[in-house]
Amino acid sequence: MFPNEAQASTSGSAAVVSERASSSESDTPAPVSDSDTDCEDTLHLHDSKSDEEDVVFELNTQEPYLTDPYLFKDQPLTPATVRALIEFGPCQPGLKDSYSDFPYDSDHRRFNVSWYKRQANGTCNVDRHWLIYSTKSGRLNCFCCWLFADRKSVHYSDKWADPNLGFSKFRKGTEKIEKHEQSLIHREAEKTFLMTKYRIKNDNTVIAGLVKAERERISKNRQILKRLVDATLFLAKQGLAFRGHREYAGLGAPGTNEGNFLELLKLLSKYDSLLDQQLKVSNRNLTYLSHHTQNELISCPAQETLKVITEEVKLARFFSVIVDSTVDIARVDQFSLSLRYVTKTGHSSEHFIKFDELTSSCAEAFYNLLVNILTHELGLNVNFMHGQAYDGASTMSGHISGLQARVKEGCSSKAMYVHCCAHNLNLILIDAVSASTSAKLFYGTLETLYSFLTSSLPRCRILEEEQDKMLNGTVLTLKRLSDTRWASRKRATEAVLQSMPAITEALHRIVSGELKGTAPKVAAEAQGLLTTLDTFEFKLMLTFWNIIMKKTFALSNYLQQESIDLNTALELINTCATEIKNIRSEKAFDELEISAKDLATECNTTTLYKEQRARKKRKHFDELASGESITDNRQRFKVDTFYCALDIISNQFEERFSDFRATTKEFLVLNPKHFFYINSVERVNNLAHFYSEDLVANDVTDEYSSFIGIYKDLFAGQGDAGLSTNEVLPFLIANDMQRAFPNLCILYQIYLTIPVSTAQAERSFSQLIKNYLRSSMHEDRLSALALLYIERATAENLDYGNVINKFACMKQQKKAL
């Protein structure tokens, strides 16, 4: 079996050199690689004494002096060992570095660095390349004699050649050294050393030919594997399936669709001779095309992608978790984890981490799985968790035994919980519609209209014909109403509003029997829809909810951005709430009526309110007077529908975002707009002491005051044109001010780490690649493919050398890599 590739380097980098006498491809190990590093932190050198034996020698790069003879006192000197030691060079501490910790012997003498050189003819210095000093044993040895001394010679002395012995008495050290270098045994060993070094340097050894051939073979194998990794990443980033129904039929089977992976490789092989040669290998075990190897090819870049993200999180120190779950098509409860942190440029970033199977929907199962991933799989310190964002389910948000409470108790008390703001906005719209009968009927009509017109191709074509006649430019198609993303209903109301005249005319044509064979039931449904759409109240509702949905849709999109921060989110929420409150006025209602009348005129329908019989309120026996009912139809609509919906929305904005306002209130002092408030210094001091474990709280106040002075000088008179809260940290880093304000930067970093929504987790579910045709995919493959698909920007910039090395480390390969 082939060992993994690495390099032999004179600079101390990890490498593997493999040498065997056998010339067959299947028995030739990996040689020195000049560019690729091994999966271990060691230098591996392979040599052999025979065709059957493969001797492996390791130089540990964790040691400061890799060729210290004491490290090899119990190891045999194999050809591979000798080659490695010669290539790396003798152990001579203090010659080219600042090492000076030479201990004294019993005579209070110690080694002198000047002994590494000798004077020739009393004028020039000549290096003693053979003299080595062991920092481990504190003894002198001869490099040449240790490697090449004739141990059968009568002149042999193990005092200089044996790492277990050596000279530790340094009295008259110069005389002992000069005496040894004049000895016959040393001269012969030095001659052999110089000849061997020359041959290695010029690749004139017997092994060099095998090494060169193996290098070429490894380079070819890695180029092939690079193509396979490219194909894997392409399919993963595009969210495409790998395997086919008849994949086992084998490459080249006529008329067989073998799946995207194999078919893509066959296509590429038409233009790549190296890949074409690989696919024609008769032994399928050497092609790396089996489904087991495909899983490894998917796993390696996914692990490398996750490693890149994890290293960024560790560099940032502070992070927040974004967690959610959903049941997939295979009825598996998928746990989704994403992390939010601040990059080295000062910008917040959110990244998907993985999917995992939840064994239970209780808070304890969520907590155990979350902690296991963070600590054991990612190696993160949970004490640095400063934020957590979930939806509002009691399992997640419960303040006694919910996930957020367990995280604060078991991981970090500073992990600020945020109920997803986008989810809260969704709940506001649900409450507003659920509380109004007219609103429920309105959206029910929109859903019925969509189903009626789009479920039949002839009816759909009639609508398209009317749209082509009446509308110019881009025509919006009718949209299905989403039950989970209420803000997206803006597209549904907008499409109906734009095509209202065309829809009305299309329904008239259907009712009139223009479509041959129209069933009475279909005509009745069309007439029922037409009766509802012709009312002036429907057009008022359509115009009104289109306005509401436009405002909330914009807010929803902002809240789902990964770069948004707490203060900006609160400003946008307050702005939206204020705009909706301002609609609750007589003037706004009049403008709404004008727009609805214009639409009714365009549709040739009535502009009058529908006459309704006033319901008589039941009087209880103890009531003194019966309640007065509104008789005016306009006033009834304004009070019961218009004002009612606006009041519910406004109240819900106050109630549902109250906790978020309380959380954000503590960080308002970091907003440059609040720098010059009277109590700003006191408030930032309180905030600093809350995070006193992460920064020097007493220094924050001074840094804050100093920065306010700088900010005032730089942005004086610019008003809102100054920095926003999420721009302060990037500004400090870009201008190299983090050295002057280190604790203030930490405070801003913690602030930017806290998430606003769980949109990242929701997006991961939207991109869940598990579907009806791929429902049997196991969890590891699913998570790896999802990671490559979602984090494609990171996957595109992976180091292919690291990916291939990771693949080589997964198990013993048939080929040298």
N, C-alpha and C positions, 0 to 999 in steps of 0.2 A: 504494500500500500504506500502511496506517496505521502510524505510529510508535507506540512504547510510551508509556504514560501516565506522567506524573510531575507535579511541582507547581512552581509559581513561588512562592517564599516570600521574604518580607522578612527572615526569620530565618536564611536560609542553607541550608535543607534542599533536597534535590535535587528537580527538577521538570522537566516538559516542557510547553511551551505550543505548540500547533500552530495555525497560522492560514492559511487559504487563501481565495481569492476564490470558488472553485467552491462551489456549494450542494448538489451531489449527495452522497448518503451515502457512496458508494464512494470519493469523492475528497476527503473532508473529514478532515483529520488531527486528532490528539488535542489538546485544549486543556489549560489549567491545571486540575489536580486539587487540591482543597483537602485531601484526606485520604490519597491513595495516593502512595507513593514509587516512584521509578523503579529499574530494576535496576542502573543505573550510579551512581557517586558524583559526578555532575555535574548542573548545571542545564541543561536543554535548552529552548530557546525557538524555536518554529517560526513563521516568517512567510513571506510570499511577495510577490514583485513582480508576478507574473502567475499565471494559472491553471495554467501548466505548471511553474513554478519553486517549489521549497520550500527556503527558506534556514534552516539549522539553526545555532544559536548556543549555545555551551556555556560556562557559568561553572564553573570547577573549584573545588569546595569544599575541595580540599586546600590552596589558597592562604589565608593569613591574612586578606588583604584582596581580596575577589573582584572589586571594581570598580577596582582599581589601573589607571590608564590605560596604563601601560607594558605590561600584559598584552595590550592590544588594538592595539598600535602597527602591527601588520601585518595587521589585520583590517578589512574594510569595515564601516561603520556602517549596518547594515540596520535596518528598522523593528523587527524582533524584538530586535536588540541594544539599540537605544535604549530600548525598552519595559522590557527586563530591567534595564538600568542605572538607569533612573528608579525602578523598583519596589524595587530593592535599596538605592539611595541612594549618595551620593558617598563617595569614599575619603578619610577624615579621621582618620588615626591620631593617637592622643593626645588626641582630643576626648572620647571616651566610654570609653576604655580607658587602660591604664597605659603605653602605648608612649611611649618617650622617647629612643630610639636615633637621633636626628637627627644626621647627620654634619656636620662643619665644612667650609666651602668654603675656597678658597685664601686668603681674607682672614680666616680664622678666625672666620667668622660662620656661623650655622646657623638653621634654621627655628624659629620660636617658636610654641607652641601658642596663645598669646593672639591670633595673627593670624586665627584662625577666627572671631573676633568683632570688631565695631567699635562705637565709642561713638556713640550718637545723642543730640544735644543735650547732650553732655558728661555725661550721667547714666546712661542705660540702655544695655545691651549688646544688639546685634542680631547674630544668627548670619549668618555668610557661608556660606550653603549651597552656594555655587558654587565656593568655594576648595577645591582638592584637592591633596594631597601624595602623590607616588608613593614608596613605600618601596623600590621596585625601582630607580628611576632617581635618586632624591634631588632631584626637580624639582617645581616648582609648576605647576599647570595650572588652567584655568577649566572647571568641569564644564559650564556652560551653553554656552560657546563651543565646547567640544569636540563637543557633540552637535548644537547648533542654529545656530551662527554662519553668516552668509551669506558663503560663500566667494567669491562673485562681487562682493561689495561692495569699493569702493575703500578702505574703512576696515579691511578684514580684515587681521589679523595672526596668522600661525600660531605666534607665540611662545607665546601662551596656549592655543591650540586644538589644537596638534599634540602628541601624546604623545611623539614622538621629540625634541621640542625642550623647551619649558618653561623656567622660570627656575631656574637653579642657583646664581646669585649673589645672596646674601641681604643684601648691603649696601644700606641704604635700602629694605629690603623693604616696610615699611609704606607708604612713598610710592608704590612701584610698584603695590602692590595697590589703593590708593585711586585712583590714576590710571586703572587698568584698569576699576574698577567705575563710574567716571564716564563711560567712553567710550560712544559711541552704539552701536557694534557689540555691546558687552556688554549694554547695556540691551535691545536688540532680541532677542538670544539668550535673555536671562533671561525676557523676556515670553513668548516661545514655550515655554520650559521650563515656566514656571508654568502656562500654559494646558494643555499636554500632560499635566502631572502631575495637574491637576484633572480632566481628562477620563478619565484612567486610573483615578483614585480613584473616580470616580462612574460608571464604566462607560459613558461617553458617546462612546467612540470608535467608529469604523465597525466595527472588528474585534470589539468587545465582544459584539455580538449573535451573531457566529459562534462566539466562544469559549463563550458561555453555552449555545448549542445543542449544541456539541460536548461540553461537560461533562455535559449531560443524557444524551447518547447513550453516552458512556463509562460513566456510572453505570449505565445500563440494561444495557450489555454485561457489566459486572462482576457485576451481580446475576444475570444469566443464568448466567455462568460459575461463580458461587458455588453455584448449584443443581446444576450438573453435577459440581462437586467434591464436594458433599454426597452425591450419588448414588454417585460413585466410592468415597468413603470408606466408605459404608454397605456396599457389596458387598465391598470389600476387608477390612473389619473382621470381616465375617461369614464370610469364606472362600468366597464364592460366585463362580461363573463369570460372566463378563461377556457373552460373545458366544453367539449361537445358531446353529443349523445353517443357517437361512435369513435371516441378518441382512442380506444384500445385497438382499433383496427390497424394502427401503425401508419407511419409517414409513407406517403406515396400510394396509399390505397386509392384506386380509381373511383371517382364519383362519390367519395365520402367526405362529409363535412366534419372535420376533426376538432372543431372549436376554434375560437379566436386566436388562442396562443399559438397552436401549431400551424394554423393557416397563415398567421402573420409571419411566422418564421419561414414558412415555405415561400411566401411572397418575397421576403427580404433576401432569401438565398438565391433568387434569380439574378440579383445584382451584387451579390457578395460571395466571392469564391470561397473565402474562409468558412463562412457559415454553411455554404452548400456542401463543402467537404465534411463538415461536422455532422450534418443531417444524414449523410450517406454512410456513417459508421454502422457496421453491421451489429455491433454489440450495443444494445439499447441501454445498458448500464453506464455507458460512457458518453451518452448524448445529453444528459441533464434535462430530459424532457418528460420524465414520469410525473404523475400527479403529486407524489411525495416531494420530489425536487421542486416542483412548482410552488408548493407551500413554503419551502425554504427560501426560494427566490423572492417570494412575497414578504416573508418574515424579515429577511435581512435588511432591505431598504426601510421597512417600517420601523424596525428597531433602531436603525441609524437616524431616521427622522425624529423618533421619540427622544433619542439621546441628544440631538441638537436642541430640541425644545427644552428638555430637562436641564441641560447645561445653562441655557439662558435664564431659566427660573432660579437656579442655584446662584447664578451671578447676580440676579436682582435681589435675592434673599427673600423679600416679602412677596406673598402671592395670595390670591383668593380662589375659592372653588366655586364652580357653577355646575350644579347637579340637577338632573331631571331623569325621568324614566318613561318608557312607553312600551306597549306590547306590540311585537312585530307580527308578521304574517304567519310565523310558525308558533305563535302563542307563547313566545318567550319574553319575559319582562326584561327589556334592555335598559341597563344602567348607563347613562352617558355622563362622562366627566370632562370638563374643560377647566383650564386654569387661566387666570388673568394676572398679569404682572407688568412691571414697567421696564422697558428696554434701556440699554445704556445711553440712548439718545434722549431719554426722558419722556417717551410716548408710551401710553398704555397699549397692551396687546393681549388678545385672547386667543388661545389655541386649544383645539380639541385634543384630548389625550387618548381615550379609548372607550369602547363599549365592553360591558361585562354583564353576565347573567345574574339577575337578582333572584335569590332563592325564596325571598319573602318580601312583602310590601310594607313591613313594619319599619319603624325608625331605627331599631337596633340593627337590622340587616343592612340598611343604607349606611349606617355609621361604620359598622365593621368592614364593609367592602371599601368604603372611602378611605379609611385609615390604612387598610392593607395596601391599597394601591399607592397611596402617598408615601408611606414609610418603607415598605418592603420592595415594591416594584420601581418606584422613582427615587427612593433614597432622600426624600425631602424632610426637612425639620418642620413638624406641624406647629411648633411654637411661633413660626414666622407667618402663619396663616392669619391674615388681617381682614378677611372678608368672606362672606358666603352668600350666594344668591340662589334662591329656590322659588317655586311657585307657592301659592297660599294654602296648599293642602295641610291639614293638621299634622300629618306624618312628618312633614318638612318644617313647618313654621311653629309647631307647638312650643311654647315657652317653658314647659315643664319637662316633657319627655320626648319632644320632637327632635328632629335631626339637628336643628340649629342650637337647641339647648345642650344636646350631647356633645356637639363640637366645642362649644364654649367651655363645657365642664372638663372634657377629656383631652382637648387639643390646645386651644388658645382662647383665653377669656377676652382677648381683643378682636376676635373674629366677628366683625360687625355683620349682622344679618340684614339683608335687603330683600324684601318681597318684590319680585320682578315688576318693574314699573309698567312694562308693556302689557303684562298680564293684568295688572290693576286697571289699566285703561280699557282693556277688553271687557272686564267685569262691569265697568261703569256703563258701557254701551248696552251690555246684556240687561242690566237692571233698568235702564231707561226704556228699553223696548218692552221688557216683560211687564212693567207696571202700567202700560197703556194698551187698552184693547185696540184702539185705532192703529197704533204702531205695529202690533202683532198682525193685524189684518193686512196692513200695507206690505209688510215683508212676506207674508204668506202669498199675497197676490203676485209679488215679484218672482217668487220661486215657482209658482204655478205657471206664470207667463213664460219663464225660461223653459220649463219642462214641455209645455204645450207646443211652443214654436220650434224648438230644437230637436225634439224626439222624432219628428217626421221630416224627411227630406223634402217632399213637395211644399209643406208649410214653410220650411226654412227658406226655400227658393223664392216663395212669394215675398217674404220679408226682405230678402236681398234685392229683389227687383224694385220694391218700394224705396229701399234705402238708396239705390243707385239713382232713382228719379229725383228724390227730394234732398239728398245730402251731397255736399261737395267736400272733397278732401278725405281725410282718414275717417273711416267709419268704425266705431267701436262695436264689437260683437257682444251679444248678451252674455252675462257672466252668471255662473252658479253662485249661490250664496254660501259663504263659508261659515260653519258652525263654531270654529275655533278662532278664526282671525276676523273679528268683527270690523276692524278698521279697513280691511280689504273690501268690505261691502260698498265702499265708495265707488269702486269700479262698476259694481252692479247698478247702483242708482244713476251713475253718470252715463252708462250705456243706454239705459231706458230713457233718461232725460233727453239725450241727443236724438234718439230714434223714435221718440213718442209719436210724431205725425205718421211716420212710416209704419209703426206697429199698429196704430189705429186703422189705417187704410188696409193693411194686410189682414187684420181680423174681419173687417167689413167684407173683403173678398172671400174669405173662408166661409163666413156666415151666408153669403149670397149663393153659395154652392158652385163657385167657379171651379173648384177642384172636383173632378169627376169621381164618383163613388164615395163622396164624403159621408161618413156615417152620421146619423142623427145625433149621436152622443157627442161627436167631435164638433158639430155645428152648435150644439147646446153649450158646450164648454167655451167655444169662441164667443158666443153671445154673452155668456156670463162674465167673461173677462172684459169684453167690450163695454158692458154696462158699468162695470167698476171703473174702468179707465176713463170713461166719458165724464165721470163726476168731477166737479171742481175741487172737491176735498182731496181726491187722489193726486191731483196736480199740485196742490198745496203741500201735501205730505212729501211728494217726490222732490219738490224744490227745497223744502225745509231739511229733509234728511240728507240731501245732497250737500247742503251747506255744512251740516254737522259732521258728516263723514269726511269732507275735505279737510276740515280743521283737525279732526282726530287722526286722520290718515297721515298727515304731515308729522304730527307729534309722535305717532307710533313708529314711523320710519326713523326719526331722530333718536328715539329711545333705544332702538335696536342696534345702533352703531357701536362698534367696540371701542371707539375713541372717546365716547361721551363720558363726562364726569358728573359727580353729584350736583355741583352748583349749577352747571349748564342744564342738566335735566330738570332741576327744580325751577329754573327760570322759564324753561319752555312749558312746563306743566302749568305754572302760574299764568303765563301768557295765554295759553289755550283756554284755561278756565275763565280768565277775564274776558276774552273775546266771546265766549259762549254766554257769559252773563250779560254782555252788552247787547246780545240779540234779543234779550227779554225786554222789549220796549215797544211802544205803539208805533214808533217810526220804523223800526225793523220789521214789524208785522205788516205794515203798509207796503214796504218795499217787497216783502215776500209775496203779498197779494198781487202786486203789479207783475212780478215775474211769472206767477202762476196764470194770470189772465192772458199774458202774452202767449204762453204755451197753449192755453185753451183756444185762443183765437187761431193759432197756427194749426191746431187739430180740428177746427170747426166744431167745437163742443161748447157747452154752456159755461158761463162765467158766474153762475149763481150758486149759492150754497143749497144743498139738498134740504128740502123741507122734512123735518123729523118731528114726530109726535113727542111732545114733552112728557117724560116719565113722571108720574105723580109719586112723590116720596111718601112712604108709609109713615103714618103718625102713630106714635106710641101713646098709651093711655095717660102717661104723666107729662106729656109735652103740652106746653101752653099754646104753641103756634106751629103750623106746618112750615117746613122749609120752603124757601122760595126757589123755584127752578128757573133756569135761564131760558127764555123763550126765543131770543134772537139767535139765529143759526150761526152768524158770524162770531158773535160773542161766545157762544157755546164752544165752537171750534178753538177759539183763541184761549179760552180758559181751560177747557178739559183736555186739549191736545197740545197746543203750542206751549203755553205756560207750564203745564204739567211736566212735559218732557224736559224742558229747560231747567226747571226747578230740581228735578231728580238728578239730572246730569251735574248741576252745580253742587248740590249737596253731596253727591257721591265723590266728586273731585276733592271736597274738603275732608270727607270721612276716610276714604280709601288711601289717600296720600298723607294722612296725618303722621303715621309712623315714619314715613320717608322724610317728611319735613323736619321731624324731631332729630333724625339722624343727620341730616344735611346741615341743620342749624349750627352744630358744633364746628363745622368746617367752613362756614361762611367767612370766617376771619381770614381765610387764605385767599379769598377773592380780592383782587386788587381794588375793586370798587369799595371794599370795606376797610381798606388800609387806614383811612383817615378818620374812622369812627372813634368816638371818645374812649370806649372800653376795649379797643382792638388788642392792645398789648396784654391786658389782663386775660382776655379770652384765649389768645394764643398760648399764654403761659399755662392755662388750665389744660388745653389740648396737649401741650408738650408733657405735662406731668402724667397725663393719662397714658402716654406712650413712653414713659421714662425708662422702660426696659430696653428700648430700641435706640435711644438717643440720650444726649446729655441735656436734660430738661432745663437746667439753669442757664445754658448758653443760648437757647432758642430765642429768648426774649431779646437779648442783645443783637443777635443776628437778624431777627425780624425788624427791629427798629432801624438797624443799619441799612437793610435792603429797602425799607420804606423811603429812606432818604435818597438812595440811588434811584429808585423808581420815580420819585417826585422830580428829580433833576432830568431824567431821561424822557419821561412821558408827561411832563407838566403841560397843562392846557389841552391835551389831546382827548380828554373825556373818555367816551366809549371806544376810542381808537387805540387805547392802551391794550395791555395784555389781558387775556381771559385766564381763568384759574388753571386750566390745563395747558396753558402756554408758558407759565412761569418756570417750571422745572426745565423744559427744553431750552428756554432762554438762558437760565443759569448755566446749564451744561455747555451750550454752544459758545458761550462767552467765557468759559473756564472760570466761572465764579463758584463752583461747588467746593473749591478749596477754602474760600472765604466764608461760605455759608453751609458747612457740611451737615449740621443738624437740621437746618431749615430745609435742605434738599431731602433729607430722610422723611421729614414731616409731609412734604409735598408728594414724595414717592408713595408713602402709605396711603395718602388721600387718593391718588390716582389708581391705586391697586384695588380699591373697593368698587365692585361692579354695580351697575344700575339695573340690568335686566338679565334674564336667562336666555337671551336670543341665540347665543352661541350653541347652547344645548338644543334648542328648538331647530336651529339650522342643521345640526348633525342628524336629527330625525328626518328632516326633509331630504337629506342626502343619504339616508339609509339604503344601502345597495342591496339589501335582502328583499327579494320580491317573490312572486309566485313561482317563477322558474328556478329560483336560487334559494328556496326555503330550507334546504337541508344543510346549508353551509354551517360549519362548526364555528364556535365563538372566536377562537384565535385568528382564523382566516378572515372572518367578518371584521374584527376590530382592526387588523392590519390593513385590509383593503380600504376600510373607511378612513383610516388615518392618512393613507397615501392619497385618497380622493379629496378629502377635506383640506389637508395641509399640502396641497400640490405645489405651492410656491416654495415651501421648504424642501420637498422631495426633489424638485427640479435642480436644486443646487447641492445635492449630496456629493460627497467624495466617493467616486466609484471604487477607488482603492480600498477604502475602509469597508465598503459593502462586500467586496469580494473577499477581503480578509475575514470578515465575520462569517461569510458563507463557508470558507475553508475551515474555520474553527468549529463549526457546528458538528462535524463528524469527520472521520477519516475519509478522504476523497480517493476515488479511483485514479484521478489525475493530479499531478502536481500543480498547485496554485500559489 
